Amino acid sequence: MKALCWEGVNKLAVEDVPEPELRNDQDVIAKVTAGTTCGSDLHLIGGYIPAMRAGDVIGHEFIGEVVETGPAVRRHRVGDRVVVSSFVGCGRCWYCANDLWSLCDNSNTNPGITQAMWGYEPGTVFGYSHAATGLRGSHAEYVRVPFADYGAFTIPEGVDDDSALFVSDSAPTGWMGADLGGVRPGDVVAVWGCGAVGQMAARAAMLLGAERVISIDRFPERLAMTREHIGSETIDYTETDVGAELRERTGGRGPDVCIEAVGMEAHSPGPEYAYDQVKQQLRLQTDRPTAVREAIYACRKAGSVFVLGVFGGVVDKFPLGAVMNKGLTLRGAQMHGQRYIPMLLERVAKGELSTRHLATHEVSLDDAPHAYDMFKNKKDDCVRAVIRPDGART
């Protein structure tokens, strides 16, 4: 079968790889009907995530059709149209039982690397290096889904493919930021990043009762999309001092909740960007924490900062003094998809949550390397490119 493979830093290729087979009795095999580019993949492509090997299949946000089931699968049948959580959870360990699915104790079968980096291993995610098991990704014609009764969800009638697709990862990630960030009715919420996850975090904050939501980015098309489809206020950080602007809009206090949805390759117009860029390229730090720093400084005293963007290791000039002396609550997590996906599918079906506008481009699997080039370099106003193994629709 065809699949999109990582072949080295900034090198992708569509290759022939063996079709997946059932390995455990709780697996299903799904025929992938659509996947999408994701900002987290750019960290893989750029060489910032360790333990990638030439030939690894990437991709983690997808929907598909069940074509084969293991003997212990109870909740799915051949022919089911499903959306699959990007993180895999066993459904039985302490973390899964407590709705902390991305921290599953049993899904990551290669824990040594992340134990050495972080002290403990998280769960596994599709197509995200051998530090996360090396499970094959979803930019392929078929994919094996472990623990399918817990990680795959039947798509309700009336929910179209493009809307369901972003409930695989972007929507639950954004919702988690607002939920675990502690958004309450009447709050003012600031969100760094107007990509898919940032937009979903902003919409989640509104649905959880925030009085005002302010989204921060620099790309005009993303800012316009966020205003039109999400309804939040926006700030172009290249045109103003973000901290001063947020204080002005909040009566001098600052946002109650700040959500960082940018990650380890954050950009800024100030001198700190050059500093972080040089240190990252020299591997003196692994990540650029520009947006996290700004969120910490901007948040009101005793407020909450939630880190949604992917970070891999260590950063420099982290404002720990601001966290402590301002009395901030600082949290972060990878996406607990199984906790949110059923609820989000219901909200999409009811029209409370719109996701399909995120699909700005569509390509066949053969053109997937071009899709990532558009996505990475923000060409043609690309917010997300949908990748269809059966070919792009005309």
C-alpha positions, 0 to 999 in steps of 0.5 A: 500500500502507499504511505507518506514516509519520513526520510530525513530532516525536511524529506518526505516521500510517498512509498510502498509499505506492507499493509498492516495486520492485526497483532492483538485481539483488540485491534481493528484495521481501518481503511483511511478515508481522510487525514490532515496535516498537523503542526505537530508533524512539522516538528517531526519533519524539521528534526526536532523530535528524537527517534525518527527513522527513515521510512517511518509513516507519519500522520495522526489525525484521521477518519476511516472505515473499519475493514477488519476486527480482532476477536475481542473487539466489541464496539465496532463492526466491519463497515463502521465509519469511525474517527480515531483518537490520535493518542492510544489508550488501553482503557484499563490502567490507572491513567485511562480509568481517570480520563488521562488517556495520553498518559496510558501506562500500557500503550507505549511499548518502547518507554526507555527514551521518554523515561530518560527524557522526562522521568516517566513515559506518556502513552503512544500516538500514531506516527510520532517517532519510536519514542512513542512506540513507532506505531505507524501513522495514518497518512496511508491507505490502511492503518492498524488501530490498537485498543479500538474499543476505546480509541475509535468512535462511530461517526453519527449520521449527519456529521460529514467527513470533513467535520468529523476529521478534526474531532480526531485531534484538533478539536479535543486538544483545543477543548482540553486547553480550555477545560483543564485551563479552568475557563469559567463563565465570565472569564477573559481568555487569551489564546496564542495561535490561530491554527486549528488547535488555537481556533478550537481552544477559542471556541471551547472557551466560548462554549464554556462561558468565557465573556471575552476571547482574544486570539493572537497570531500574525497571519492575516488569513488565520486572524480573519478565519478566527474572527469569521468562524470562531467569533473571537477578538484578534490581535496581530502581534506584529503590530502591537505590544501583546502584553500592553494590548491585553492589559488595555482590553482587560482593565489593566488586570490581564486575562484570567486564562491564557492558552498557548497553542503554538509549540516548540517552534514559536515565532516573535518579532522581537530579539528573543526570537533570534536568541531562541532560534540560534540556541535551538539550531545549535541544540543548546535548547530543544524548544523555542518558548516565546509564546509560553513566556508571553502568556506567563507575563500577560496572565493576570495574577493568580490566573491560569496558563495552559500549554497546548503546543508540543514541547520536547525537552528543555528551554532557556530563560523560562520565567519561573519567577513570574509563575511563582510570584504571580501565583499562577497555575501552570498546566500542560498535557497531550490530548486526552481524546477519549475524554472529549471526542464523544461529546464533541461529535454531539456538539458538531451534530447539533451545530454548536461546533464548526470544524469543516472550515479548517480544511482549506486545501485537499490533496491525494496521498500522492501529493501529500509532500506538497501538502506539507510544503504548503502547510509548513510555509503557509503558502496559498493561505493553507490552514489545514490540508486534507489528505485523501488516499482515494484521491482528492474530490473534484 
